[in-house]
Amino acid sequence: MNDEIMTTVGCDIYSFDGRVLEIFGIFPARFHIRHLYVRVTGPDRKGKRTVEIGHGQVRGGGTIRTYTAAEWEQAHGLPALLEAVQKAIDSASGHGPV
């Protein structure tokens, strides 16, 4: 992947260049695909989704963002960006999603 993918969700800006996922916002974070996991849960009964991004395969030490149904609907590029990140993780690790 040579093209950067960017999207904005609320006050967060997500940027992925194929190797590094960066999140700019109140709590900025930077993750390399070789030490990264991504989990998306939801929607719950109110439409809320939770995005958990962290280092390694162990929970903790990362960032958790919760988005309302309206924020998720307005974040057109976020699902595609997270899918691209997961594909890059899978390619780097040599196996499928966890």
Secondary structure, 3 states (H helix, E strand, C coil): CCCCEEEEECCEEEEECCCEEEEECCCCEEEEHHHCEEEEECCCCCCCEEEEEECCCCCCCCEEEEECHHHHHHCCCHHHHHHHHHHHHHHHHCCCCC
